[in-house]
Amino acid sequence: AAAIVTLIDTLRTIQAKAWSDEQGRFVLRTTSLGPVRLRIQRIGVRPFESMPFRFRRDTTAVIALDELPTMALPRVSSTAVSACHERSVASEAAWELWEDVRTALLATSITHSEQRNRFSLAQVKRIYDTPQMTLRDIVVLEQTLTAQQPWTSLAPDILAQRGYVRFADDRLTFASPDLDVLLSASFENTHCFRPALLRDGPLLGLSFEPASTLRNHTDIAGTFWVDLASRELRRLTFRYTGLPFVLDDSTGVSTVNFAKVDAQDWFIASWTIRAPIPALVSSRAMRVEDQLRLFGAQVEGVDPRQFLWRPGGLNEQRGDVLAVYREPRTADTTMLWTAPTGAIRVHVAAGEGEKGRQTPVPGAEVMLIGSRRQRMSDELGSATFDQLTVGEYQVAVNTPTNTLLLEPAAVVVVRVTANSVASAEVALRTPSDIIRQRCGTDRHVIVGTVSRDGAPVADAQFAVYDISNGAGGVIERVDGTFRPSNAEGRFMICARPADATSTLEIRVRGPGGEETSTAVQLTPEMTIEAIEAVLPSHSGVRLP
């Protein structure tokens, strides 16, 4: 069967990696002349490691192995072993499990580096207010791209030296470990693996934590979860450590899930990276022990800046591979793998119909906030968004008429689960209800936008005159409270009673004194009139 073949140098850094085929053939390309070792590994089988050897420059070496040897490897010492004492990878079961985890990580790394497949990907960024975990903001990005690592971290040695959280410009930046970090000698040398394995149903867990020599240092601690039967890596969970004490409980647990198309094509199927959003509060000086953790170096005395960290929210970055397709350089578009997804069905209603029930609203604008997805409700008042990954979403609903009447969109938060349809009931106000609430009674209303040179104009002022008597007749100014146009240039004017017939002139004055006017004919049949007031580019003649 196929195996993973790597070249490792004296520092145990991977110089080249590849899969062997079913006949055991493989190709490795490297610029390192040695000394290097050839390492061959497969999940569930003890790895084989050759004696050190060197390459000659511009030389091709041919190596033949009939079968993977079953001999055990000698223990590899690391700085973490001495730091962790007996709690290191001294446990036989823990050591074997770590080899299986590394093999799966290597297989995933090869898939992403060779870019042999295309991924349909959905990424969602959510901001939560803590501690209630109320969804504050969301951004949804959907794209198709060739297989590659979802994110790139800092170099493993830099993380080992400086930590996983950096302080700069009064903010904290959190680094997440990528495949290169997890496979590095730096990661293995600076983390302790617990010999006692965890159980979670059919999964077996290998936990790790920073070595005791890394005190006052930001790092990560977590667990690799492996399928008990197949020994295949299923997920990684981790959290940040060494943070200021007020942030320790606000980080949450981050998760990376692994899957495979076949025996060789492993990939990161989904990930959820959580980090706190810290806020600087003007207070006493930060404690010295917290400074040590933040800055990764010895700090003497008291920091002169008078501030204190407080949790200001939670940043959640989630990504999901929705589907995997054949390699992009071929005409084959076969779908190889799909992820379970969910859907949202929104029901929009307003007013009251028969038996006191609200009437469905067709033609409502239903938008998935933070994305480009928008739907119009059908004749039953329903709209559906499918192919959604697990998590909370915000849906905004409004009608075009209500938008003209400056009615804010109704926003609901919906939680999506896999293989199910989440329902959301949205009740809107009718235009009549909005007009009665804004104008005090049923009236004609004039709505629209004010613009200049194609851009909306805010804070435009309005005056309304009744010109029903025509030229030479008496022009009567219509009294009322006319609010200035808003930031989008929109306005709403409560005019004559709804049963009145009249002709009105709407005079608009911009913030710079530029003016324009528009005439509107009101009839009992049409209670809402929409206009567009376009101001001149420069101040013109002022209207009387």
BELVEN-V17827 format. One record per backbone hydrogen bond with DSSP energy under -0.5 kcal/mol. NH is the residue of the N-H (numbers start at 0). CO is the residue of the C=O. E is the energy in kcal/mol with one decimal. If there is no record, write none. Layout:
nh = (NH	NH)
co = (CO	CO)
e = (E	E)
This chain:
nh = (3	4	5	6	7	8	9	11	14	15	17	19	20	23	34	35	36	38	38	39	40	41	44	47	49	52	54	58	60	62	76	80	81	82	83	84	86	87	89	90	94	95	96	97	98	99	100	101	102	103	104	105	106	107	108	109	110	111	112	113	114	115	117	118	119	120	120	121	122	123	124	125	125	126	127	128	132	133	135	136	138	139	140	142	144	146	158	159	160	161	162	163	165	167	167	170	172	173	174	181	182	183	187	188	189	190	191	193	196	197	199	202	203	204	205	206	207	208	210	213	216	217	218	220	221	222	223	224	224	225	225	226	227	230	233	234	235	236	237	238	240	246	247	247	249	250	253	254	255	256	257	258	260	265	266	268	268	269	270	271	272	273	274	276	277	278	280	280	282	285	290	291	292	293	294	295	302	306	307	309	311	313	314	315	315	316	316	317	317	318	319	320	321	321	322	323	324	325	329	332	335	335	336	338	341	342	343	344	345	345	346	347	347	348	349	350	352	355	356	358	360	361	362	363	364	365	365	366	366	367	368	368	370	374	376	377	380	382	384	387	390	392	394	395	396	397	402	403	404	405	406	407	409	411	413	413	415	415	418	419	421	421	423	425	425	427	427	433	434	435	436	437	438	439	442	443	444	445	446	446	447	448	449	450	451	454	456	457	458	460	462	463	464	465	466	466	469	472	475	475	476	477	478	481	482	484	485	488	490	492	494	494	497	499	501	503	503	504	505	505	506	506	507	508	509	512	515	517	519	521	521	522	525	526	528	530	532	533	534	534)
co = (40	17	38	15	36	12	34	8	6	6	4	2	24	20	52	52	7	5	36	47	3	44	41	39	37	35	32	55	58	60	74	77	77	78	79	80	83	84	87	87	90	91	92	93	94	95	96	97	98	99	100	101	102	103	104	105	106	107	108	109	110	110	324	144	322	118	142	319	140	317	138	123	315	136	313	133	128	128	126	126	124	369	122	120	118	116	154	155	156	157	158	217	172	165	170	167	165	171	163	177	178	180	183	184	185	187	208	206	194	204	202	199	225	197	223	204	221	191	189	210	213	292	240	238	207	236	205	222	234	203	223	231	201	226	224	224	255	222	253	220	218	243	243	244	246	247	237	271	235	269	233	266	264	263	258	256	266	256	318	254	316	271	314	312	275	309	278	307	305	304	286	287	288	289	290	291	285	304	280	278	276	127	274	125	313	272	314	123	315	270	121	268	119	319	119	336	117	333	326	330	323	333	323	321	387	419	384	421	343	382	423	345	380	425	358	427	356	352	353	349	347	359	376	360	397	363	374	364	395	372	366	393	367	365	363	381	377	345	343	341	415	413	411	366	409	364	398	399	400	402	401	405	396	394	392	411	390	413	340	416	342	419	344	346	423	348	425	429	430	431	432	433	434	435	440	495	526	492	444	528	490	530	488	532	454	451	449	455	484	508	506	477	504	475	464	502	466	469	465	473	474	463	476	479	480	459	489	485	447	445	443	492	441	496	521	501	519	464	503	517	462	504	515	460	513	509	507	505	503	501	519	525	522	524	444	446	448	531	450	532)
e = (-2.7	-3.2	-2.8	-2.2	-2.1	-1.9	-0.5	-1.8	-3.3	-1.0	-1.8	-2.9	-2.6	-2.1	-0.5	-2.7	-2.5	-2.8	-0.6	-2.8	-2.4	-0.7	-2.1	-2.8	-2.7	-2.3	-3.4	-1.0	-0.6	-0.6	-0.7	-0.8	-1.0	-1.5	-2.5	-1.1	-2.1	-1.4	-1.3	-0.8	-2.6	-2.3	-2.1	-2.4	-1.8	-1.8	-2.3	-2.6	-2.1	-2.0	-2.4	-2.6	-2.4	-2.2	-2.4	-2.4	-2.0	-2.2	-2.3	-2.4	-1.2	-0.7	-1.4	-3.7	-2.6	-0.6	-3.5	-2.6	-3.3	-3.3	-2.7	-0.5	-2.8	-2.5	-2.6	-2.8	-1.4	-1.6	-3.3	-1.5	-2.1	-2.8	-3.1	-2.5	-2.3	-2.8	-2.1	-2.3	-1.7	-3.2	-2.0	-0.9	-2.3	-0.5	-2.3	-1.1	-2.7	-0.5	-3.0	-2.2	-1.9	-1.2	-1.6	-2.6	-1.1	-0.6	-3.3	-2.3	-0.7	-2.4	-2.3	-1.6	-3.4	-2.7	-2.8	-0.6	-2.8	-1.7	-2.0	-2.2	-0.5	-0.6	-1.6	-2.1	-1.8	-2.6	-2.7	-0.5	-3.2	-3.2	-0.5	-3.1	-2.9	-2.2	-3.0	-1.5	-2.8	-2.4	-2.2	-2.4	-2.6	-2.5	-0.8	-0.5	-1.8	-0.6	-3.1	-2.6	-2.8	-3.1	-3.1	-2.3	-2.8	-1.9	-2.6	-1.6	-0.8	-1.2	-2.4	-3.2	-3.0	-0.6	-2.1	-3.0	-0.8	-3.2	-0.6	-3.2	-0.6	-0.6	-1.9	-2.3	-1.3	-2.2	-2.9	-1.3	-0.6	-1.5	-1.9	-2.1	-3.1	-2.2	-3.1	-2.9	-0.6	-2.9	-0.5	-3.0	-0.6	-2.7	-2.6	-3.0	-3.3	-0.7	-1.1	-2.4	-2.7	-1.3	-1.4	-0.5	-3.5	-0.6	-1.3	-2.3	-3.1	-1.8	-2.7	-2.9	-0.5	-3.3	-2.8	-0.5	-3.5	-2.3	-2.1	-0.7	-6.2	-1.2	-1.8	-2.2	-2.3	-0.6	-2.7	-0.7	-3.2	-0.7	-3.1	-0.5	-2.9	-1.9	-1.0	-2.0	-1.8	-3.2	-2.2	-2.4	-2.4	-1.8	-2.7	-2.5	-2.0	-2.6	-2.7	-2.6	-2.5	-1.8	-2.2	-1.8	-1.6	-1.6	-2.7	-0.5	-2.7	-2.4	-2.8	-0.5	-3.1	-0.5	-2.4	-0.9	-3.0	-0.5	-2.1	-3.0	-0.5	-3.0	-0.5	-2.1	-2.6	-2.5	-2.0	-2.4	-3.2	-1.4	-0.5	-3.5	-2.7	-2.5	-0.5	-2.9	-1.5	-1.1	-2.1	-2.4	-2.5	-1.7	-2.5	-0.5	-2.6	-2.8	-1.9	-0.5	-2.2	-3.9	-0.7	-2.4	-1.6	-1.9	-1.7	-0.7	-0.5	-3.0	-0.6	-0.8	-0.7	-1.3	-2.3	-2.2	-1.9	-2.7	-3.1	-0.7	-1.6	-2.0	-1.1	-0.5	-3.0	-3.1	-0.5	-3.6	-3.1	-0.7	-3.1	-2.4	-3.5	-1.8	-2.0	-1.9	-3.2	-3.5	-0.6	-0.8	-1.2	-0.6	-2.6	-2.5	-2.7	-0.6	-3.0	-0.6)
